[in-house]
């Protein structure tokens, strides 16, 4: 009963809601309370922090592997519990799609749909139809997204599901825009606009964002800016930080169209900072590409080269044919997941050849070396990454894991990379430390605990 009491106390908290649920998870031994808490945390972080959502879905999938738990959940009258595995697979798919792990996203969403077709809840299938549409939209397959959105829209009683009906109508509008059909996009978004500006529903930024895109495309730049800024306010008020990157980039594009390059650069950098902080590779790629183009148009080749290099690295990470992502003790410790093949990489790799700045930045005779060593250390795995660079000055080495700390010039670094690495390692029960000597090397050492021996 203590776990149940804490669970409902957590639900009653206006502030520190997620922290309260995490405390429940740490203290309860009741599998039912664990399941409800994991499901809530997975959903809570799904759009705010997909990486964190994946952490909790993995926890949920490990929990339901126990035969006793699986049986207990199956006979429950609580839809969250008897459809628990469906919800977990669906959330894995949606979080993975946001991080552009396309193969995993497609695999998991259709696994969820297969389970939903056997579910005793008639609403599981239409709910997962919506999830399939969202996955297809996230990976750029907008025709397929519309097909499943429409299946979803016609499968529920609108009177019982008014919010979601409007949500998926807006999503259809989004996909029509991405397909180049701005008129259909505008028609669908106008259908839902007033609904999402009712006080009880004013937590969804997409309609205003896409109206901004539509009017920017039509050349009504000042109207576009007003819609982008409305979408930013909605996202901020709803504490959806990850939803701010796209509006910032939209404003950047609009200012570029107005010939206000300094403002355009400012908003593109803000978009990049948010995308990096929220671990959103697509948005990071869009922002770095925009910044490279802006600086190239201004003939600031030093900055253009830097952002083009970042952009190419992101494309390589997303589209590399040879890349195999190992998700160990995170989602499926037994699987190696083949990243989806994309042939566009060569086009982007060739573009940076126009820049010839790299050589002058490298001291004569210097050959950069990065080594990675992994080994077992007691009940941990140890990973050591070492380079032969300039090292880190003693006066700043104790600050490098602090959020927003950077030694780079203003505007050239977010100061979030090592801070995020620190938080991720800590979230998995590990530790990260640094050893460095100025002028010789820097070495980062990570310890992560083994799970289930």
Secondary structure per residue as TSV (DSSP state, phi and psi in degrees):
chain	resnum	aa	ss	phi	psi
A	1	X	-	360.0	-28.3
A	2	X	H	-61.1	-43.4
A	3	X	H	-61.7	-43.9
A	4	X	H	-63.0	-41.7
A	5	X	H	-60.8	-46.1
A	6	X	H	-63.8	-35.9
A	7	X	H	-62.2	-45.9
A	8	X	H	-74.0	-29.8
A	9	X	H	-61.6	-42.7
A	10	X	H	-59.9	-41.1
A	11	X	H	-65.3	-26.4
A	12	X	H	-84.1	-8.1
A	13	X	-	-81.2	128.3
A	14	X	S	-77.0	-36.9
A	15	X	S	-110.4	155.4
A	16	X	S	55.2	35.9
A	17	X	H	-59.2	-52.6
A	18	X	H	-65.3	-38.9
A	19	X	H	-62.3	-38.2
A	20	X	H	-64.5	-40.1
A	21	X	H	-66.8	-37.5
A	22	X	H	-62.6	-37.2
A	23	X	H	-65.0	-38.9
A	24	X	H	-58.9	-44.8
A	25	X	H	-62.9	-34.6
A	26	X	H	-74.1	-27.7
A	27	X	H	-102.1	-25.2
A	28	X	-	-85.1	147.0
A	29	X	-	-108.6	-1.4
A	30	X	-	-82.9	120.7
A	31	X	H	-64.0	-33.0
A	32	X	H	-64.3	-46.2
A	33	X	H	-65.5	-39.9
A	34	X	H	-58.5	-46.6
A	35	X	H	-61.5	-47.1
A	36	X	H	-63.2	-39.5
A	37	X	H	-69.2	-44.1
A	38	X	H	-61.5	-44.7
A	39	X	H	-61.0	-41.3
A	40	X	H	-67.3	-43.2
A	41	X	H	-67.2	-39.6
A	42	X	H	-59.2	-44.1
A	43	X	H	-71.5	-38.3
A	44	X	H	-59.0	-39.7
A	45	X	H	-94.9	-3.0
A	46	X	T	-55.2	-45.1
A	47	X	T	-101.0	-18.3
A	48	X	T	-81.9	-41.5
A	49	X	-	-152.0	85.8
A	50	X	H	-54.9	-35.9
A	51	X	H	-60.6	-43.4
A	52	X	H	-68.4	-38.5
A	53	X	H	-58.8	-40.9
A	54	X	H	-61.4	-36.1
A	55	X	H	-59.3	-43.7
A	56	X	H	-77.5	-32.5
A	57	X	H	-66.6	-37.0
A	58	X	H	-60.3	-42.6
A	59	X	H	-60.5	-41.0
A	60	X	H	-65.9	-41.2
A	61	X	H	-67.9	-33.0
A	62	X	H	-66.8	-40.0
A	63	X	H	-62.2	-44.0
A	64	X	T	-79.9	-4.4
A	65	X	T	-67.5	-24.4
A	66	X	S	-70.8	123.7
A	67	X	H	-55.4	-39.0
A	68	X	H	-65.7	-38.6
A	69	X	H	-69.3	-44.2
A	70	X	H	-58.0	-43.8
A	71	X	H	-66.3	-43.7
A	72	X	H	-61.2	-43.7
A	73	X	H	-68.0	-37.7
A	74	X	H	-63.7	-33.4
A	75	X	T	-94.4	1.2
A	76	X	-	-69.3	154.1
A	77	X	S	-90.4	-3.1
A	78	X	-	-87.3	119.2
A	79	X	H	-60.5	-30.5
A	80	X	H	-63.0	-34.1
A	81	X	H	-84.5	-46.3
A	82	X	H	-73.8	-14.1
A	83	X	T	-112.2	25.4
A	84	X	H	-60.3	-46.7
A	85	X	H	-65.6	-35.8
A	86	X	H	-62.2	-46.5
A	87	X	H	-61.9	-41.8
A	88	X	H	-64.7	-46.7
A	89	X	H	-63.5	-38.2
A	90	X	H	-64.2	-42.0
A	91	X	H	-69.8	-36.1
A	92	X	H	-56.9	-45.9
A	93	X	H	-62.1	-47.6
A	94	X	H	-67.6	-40.7
A	95	X	H	-67.7	-40.2
A	96	X	H	-67.2	-37.0
A	97	X	H	-63.2	-39.3
A	98	X	H	-64.0	-30.0
A	99	X	T	-94.0	7.5
A	100	X	T	60.4	36.3
A	101	X	-	-92.9	76.7
A	102	X	H	-63.8	-43.1
A	103	X	H	-60.9	-45.8
A	104	X	H	-64.7	-42.4
A	105	X	H	-58.9	-47.5
A	106	X	H	-64.4	-44.1
A	107	X	H	-58.8	-46.2
A	108	X	H	-72.7	-36.9
A	109	X	H	-70.1	-34.1
A	110	X	H	-79.1	-23.5
A	111	X	H	-66.5	-41.7
A	112	X	H	-62.4	-41.7
A	113	X	H	-64.8	-39.8
A	114	X	H	-60.6	-43.7
A	115	X	H	-68.5	-37.5
A	116	X	H	-63.2	-34.1
A	117	X	T	-66.2	-18.3
A	118	X	T	-101.4	-1.2
A	119	X	-	-74.3	152.6
A	120	X	S	-79.3	-10.3
A	121	X	-	-94.6	114.1
A	122	X	T	-65.4	-15.1
A	123	X	H	-90.3	-7.0
A	124	X	H	-64.7	-42.9
A	125	X	H	-62.9	-51.6
A	126	X	H	-62.3	-33.7
A	127	X	H	-62.9	-43.3
A	128	X	H	-71.2	-30.1
A	129	X	H	-52.4	-45.3
A	130	X	H	-60.8	-41.0
A	131	X	H	-62.5	-39.9
A	132	X	H	-60.7	-43.8
A	133	X	H	-60.2	-43.1
A	134	X	H	-65.0	-39.2
A	135	X	H	-63.5	-48.4
A	136	X	H	-61.6	-37.9
A	137	X	H	-63.9	-43.8
A	138	X	H	-64.0	-30.5
A	139	X	T	-98.4	7.4
A	140	X	T	90.5	10.3
A	141	X	-	-97.0	75.9
A	142	X	H	-77.0	-28.2
A	143	X	H	-64.2	-44.4
A	144	X	H	-66.4	-36.4
A	145	X	H	-58.8	-47.2
A	146	X	H	-61.3	-40.5
A	147	X	H	-57.2	-46.0
A	148	X	H	-77.9	-32.3
A	149	X	H	-59.5	-42.3
A	150	X	H	-69.1	-35.5
A	151	X	H	-60.8	-43.1
A	152	X	H	-65.1	-42.0
A	153	X	H	-66.2	-28.6
A	154	X	T	-96.1	0.8
A	155	X	T	-97.3	-16.4
A	156	X	S	-107.5	154.9
A	157	X	-	-73.1	113.2
A	158	X	G	-54.5	-31.8
A	159	X	G	-69.5	-24.8
A	160	X	G	-93.6	-9.3
A	161	X	-	-143.7	48.8
A	162	X	H	-64.7	-42.8
A	163	X	H	-62.0	-49.2
A	164	X	H	-67.9	-33.0
A	165	X	H	-60.0	-45.0
A	166	X	H	-68.6	-37.3
A	167	X	H	-57.7	-45.9
A	168	X	H	-78.0	-25.6
A	169	X	H	-64.1	-42.0
A	170	X	H	-63.3	-37.5
A	171	X	H	-66.5	-35.3
A	172	X	H	-62.1	-43.7
A	173	X	H	-58.6	-42.5
A	174	X	H	-58.1	-47.7
A	175	X	H	-67.4	-36.3
A	176	X	H	-61.7	-40.1
A	177	X	H	-61.1	-46.8
A	178	X	H	-64.6	-23.2
A	179	X	T	-85.2	-0.8
A	180	X	T	90.5	9.5
A	181	X	-	-103.2	80.0
A	182	X	H	-67.1	-32.1
A	183	X	H	-65.4	-46.3
A	184	X	H	-65.1	-38.6
A	185	X	H	-58.7	-47.5
A	186	X	H	-62.7	-39.7
A	187	X	H	-61.7	-45.9
A	188	X	H	-69.1	-40.3
A	189	X	H	-69.9	-36.4
A	190	X	H	-64.1	-29.7
A	191	X	H	-61.7	-32.0
A	192	X	H	-108.7	-6.0
A	193	X	H	-59.9	-47.7
A	194	X	T	-66.9	-34.4
A	195	X	G	-60.6	-43.6
A	196	X	G	-81.5	4.8
A	197	X	G	-113.4	9.4
A	198	X	S	-70.2	144.9
A	199	X	G	-53.4	-37.6
A	200	X	G	-77.6	-11.1
A	201	X	G	-120.5	6.9
A	202	X	-	-82.5	60.2
A	203	X	-	-133.5	18.5
A	204	X	-	-129.0	112.9
A	205	X	-	-88.4	-11.4
A	206	X	H	-60.1	-45.0
A	207	X	H	-56.6	-46.9
A	208	X	H	-65.6	-38.9
A	209	X	H	-61.0	-46.0
A	210	X	H	-74.6	-27.2
A	211	X	H	-64.4	-37.1
A	212	X	H	-60.0	-44.4
A	213	X	H	-64.6	-42.6
A	214	X	H	-62.4	-47.9
A	215	X	H	-73.0	-28.7
A	216	X	H	-63.9	-42.0
A	217	X	H	-65.1	-32.6
A	218	X	T	-83.4	-5.1
A	219	X	T	90.5	4.7
A	220	X	-	-91.5	76.6
A	221	X	H	-68.1	-37.4
A	222	X	H	-69.9	-37.1
A	223	X	H	-66.8	-39.1
A	224	X	H	-59.0	-45.9
A	225	X	H	-59.7	-39.6
A	226	X	H	-65.6	-38.6
A	227	X	H	-71.0	-40.3
A	228	X	H	-58.9	-43.4
A	229	X	H	-69.4	-32.0
A	230	X	H	-64.0	-42.5
A	231	X	H	-65.3	-35.5
A	232	X	H	-64.0	-41.9
A	233	X	H	-63.7	-42.6
A	234	X	H	-61.7	-45.0
A	235	X	H	-63.3	-42.3
A	236	X	H	-64.2	-46.3
A	237	X	H	-61.8	-32.5
A	238	X	T	-88.7	2.7
A	239	X	T	59.5	34.7
A	240	X	-	-100.8	76.7
A	241	X	G	-59.8	-38.6
A	242	X	G	-64.1	-22.9
A	243	X	G	-78.7	-2.4
A	244	X	H	-84.6	-22.7
A	245	X	H	-61.1	-46.3
A	246	X	H	-63.3	-46.3
A	247	X	H	-61.3	-39.3
A	248	X	H	-59.0	-42.7
A	249	X	H	-69.9	-34.8
A	250	X	H	-62.7	-42.6
A	251	X	H	-63.1	-40.3
A	252	X	H	-58.1	-46.1
A	253	X	H	-63.5	-39.1
A	254	X	H	-66.3	-43.6
A	255	X	H	-64.0	-34.5
A	256	X	H	-61.4	-42.9
A	257	X	H	-64.5	-28.3
A	258	X	T	-84.3	-3.6
A	259	X	T	81.7	12.2
A	260	X	-	-98.4	81.2
A	261	X	H	-68.7	-40.3
A	262	X	H	-59.1	-43.8
A	263	X	H	-65.6	-38.7
A	264	X	H	-61.2	-44.8
A	265	X	H	-62.6	-43.5
A	266	X	H	-56.9	-49.5
A	267	X	H	-71.5	-32.2
A	268	X	H	-66.2	-38.4
A	269	X	H	-66.5	-39.6
A	270	X	H	-61.6	-42.4
A	271	X	H	-59.9	-42.4
A	272	X	H	-64.7	-44.1
A	273	X	H	-58.9	-43.3
A	274	X	H	-67.2	-41.3
A	275	X	H	-64.2	-40.9
A	276	X	H	-65.6	-45.8
A	277	X	H	-60.3	-38.2
A	278	X	T	-91.1	3.4
A	279	X	T	57.0	51.1
A	280	X	-	-113.4	98.6
A	281	X	H	-65.1	-37.8
A	282	X	H	-62.1	-47.6
A	283	X	H	-66.5	-36.4
A	284	X	H	-62.1	-43.0
A	285	X	H	-62.4	-46.0
A	286	X	H	-61.7	-40.8
A	287	X	H	-69.7	-43.2
A	288	X	H	-66.4	-37.9
A	289	X	H	-63.4	-42.7
A	290	X	H	-63.3	-42.9
A	291	X	H	-66.2	-40.5
A	292	X	H	-60.1	-42.6
A	293	X	H	-65.5	-41.7
A	294	X	H	-62.1	-47.8
A	295	X	H	-70.8	-32.7
A	296	X	H	-65.0	-40.7
A	297	X	H	-65.8	-26.2
A	298	X	T	-93.0	4.5
A	299	X	T	59.8	30.7
A	300	X	-	-96.5	77.7
A	301	X	H	-69.9	-27.6
A	302	X	H	-60.0	-51.9
A	303	X	H	-69.3	-37.6
A	304	X	H	-60.6	-43.2
A	305	X	H	-61.0	-43.8
A	306	X	H	-59.9	-47.8
A	307	X	H	-74.4	-31.2
A	308	X	H	-66.2	-38.0
A	309	X	H	-64.1	-42.6
A	310	X	H	-61.8	-43.3
A	311	X	H	-61.7	-44.4
A	312	X	H	-64.4	-38.8
A	313	X	H	-61.9	-40.4
A	314	X	H	-66.9	-40.4
A	315	X	H	-64.3	-40.0
A	316	X	H	-61.4	-42.0
A	317	X	H	-64.3	-38.1
A	318	X	H	-81.2	-35.1
A	319	X	H	-117.9	1.2
A	320	X	-	-60.3	126.4
A	321	X	T	-61.7	-35.3
A	322	X	T	-88.1	-7.4
A	323	X	-	-70.4	130.3
A	324	X	E	-122.9	121.3
A	325	X	E	-93.0	122.1
A	326	X	E	-96.8	119.2
A	327	X	-	-107.9	89.6
A	328	X	T	-102.5	127.5
A	329	X	T	55.2	30.3
A	330	X	T	-128.0	-49.0
A	331	X	T	-126.8	-59.3
A	332	X	-	-136.6	96.8
A	333	X	T	-64.2	-17.0
A	334	X	T	-92.2	-1.4
A	335	X	-	-112.6	143.1
A	336	X	E	-107.9	125.3
A	337	X	E	-106.1	119.2
A	338	X	E	-74.2	122.0
A	339	X	-	-69.7	143.6
A	340	X	-	-61.6	140.5
A	341	X	-	-78.1	130.5
A	342	X	-	-135.7	125.5
A	343	X	T	-91.4	4.4
A	344	X	T	-78.9	-8.2
A	345	X	H	-57.6	-42.5
A	346	X	H	-60.4	-37.1
A	347	X	H	-57.1	-43.1
A	348	X	H	-78.2	-33.0
A	349	X	H	-63.8	-36.3
A	350	X	H	-70.1	-27.1
A	351	X	H	-62.7	-36.5
A	352	X	G	-76.3	-3.4
A	353	X	G	-67.8	-14.6
A	354	X	G	-73.7	-13.9
A	355	X	-	-97.2	139.0
A	356	X	-	-128.3	38.3
A	357	X	-	-95.7	-13.9
A	358	X	H	-63.0	-43.0
A	359	X	H	-62.9	-38.8
A	360	X	H	-71.7	-12.8
A	361	X	H	-88.6	-12.4
A	362	X	S	-103.2	121.9
A	363	X	-	-57.9	144.3
A	364	X	T	-60.9	132.9
A	365	X	T	85.3	-9.5
A	366	X	-	-80.9	131.3
A	367	X	-	-119.8	109.5
A	368	X	-	-67.1	138.4
A	369	X	-	-133.8	131.0
A	370	X	E	-123.8	128.0
A	371	X	E	-118.2	148.3
A	372	X	E	-128.9	122.7
A	373	X	E	-124.5	130.1
A	374	X	E	-119.8	145.0
A	375	X	E	-159.4	160.6
A	376	X	E	-85.0	132.7
A	377	X	E	-134.3	104.2
A	378	X	T	54.7	-122.1
A	379	X	T	-100.3	26.1
A	380	X	E	-127.6	160.1
A	381	X	E	-103.6	134.0
A	382	X	E	-109.4	130.7
A	383	X	E	-121.7	126.2
A	384	X	E	-120.8	121.6
A	385	X	E	-112.9	122.2
A	386	X	E	-131.2	139.3
A	387	X	E	-124.3	171.6
A	388	X	-	-112.9	39.0
A	389	X	S	-84.0	-152.9
A	390	X	-	-78.6	-10.0
A	391	X	-	77.5	176.2
A	392	X	-	-111.9	128.9
A	393	X	-	-58.2	142.8
A	394	X	T	-58.7	-32.1
A	395	X	T	-71.1	-15.4
A	396	X	T	-119.3	-7.1
A	397	X	G	-60.5	-29.3
A	398	X	G	-79.5	-5.2
A	399	X	G	-106.9	-5.3
A	400	X	T	-68.7	-20.8
A	401	X	T	-91.7	1.2
A	402	X	S	-77.7	138.4
A	403	X	T	-58.4	136.4
A	404	X	T	71.6	5.6
A	405	X	-	-81.2	127.6
A	406	X	-	-148.4	148.2
A	407	X	-	-97.1	0.3
A	408	X	S	-80.2	159.2
A	409	X	-	-61.0	157.4
A	410	X	T	-52.6	130.9
A	411	X	T	86.9	-5.3
A	412	X	S	-108.8	5.9
A	413	X	-	-161.9	143.1
A	414	X	-	-88.5	-22.1
A	415	X	S	70.8	24.7
A	416	X	-	-112.1	-16.5
A	417	X	H	-59.6	-55.7
A	418	X	H	-70.9	-32.4
A	419	X	H	-62.2	-44.2
A	420	X	H	-65.4	-41.6
A	421	X	H	-59.1	-42.8
A	422	X	H	-61.0	-46.8
A	423	X	H	-64.2	-40.1
A	424	X	H	-65.9	-45.1
A	425	X	H	-62.5	-44.6
A	426	X	H	-62.3	-38.8
A	427	X	H	-63.2	-23.3
A	428	X	T	-99.4	17.0
A	429	X	T	76.5	19.5
A	430	X	-	-110.2	-169.6
A	431	X	E	-143.2	154.1
A	432	X	E	-133.4	135.5
A	433	X	E	-139.1	166.0
A	434	X	E	-126.9	141.2
A	435	X	E	-125.7	134.5
A	436	X	E	-152.4	153.5
A	437	X	E	-139.1	122.8
A	438	X	T	-57.1	132.8
A	439	X	T	82.7	-2.7
A	440	X	T	-126.4	-54.7
A	441	X	E	-165.4	165.3
A	442	X	E	-136.6	137.7
A	443	X	E	-134.1	125.5
A	444	X	E	-103.0	130.9
A	445	X	E	-119.9	124.1
A	446	X	E	-117.6	131.8
A	447	X	E	-114.0	127.7
A	448	X	E	-126.2	135.6
A	449	X	E	-75.2	148.0
A	450	X	-	-69.9	149.0
A	451	X	S	-108.3	134.5
A	452	X	-	50.7	46.6
A	453	X	-	57.8	360.0
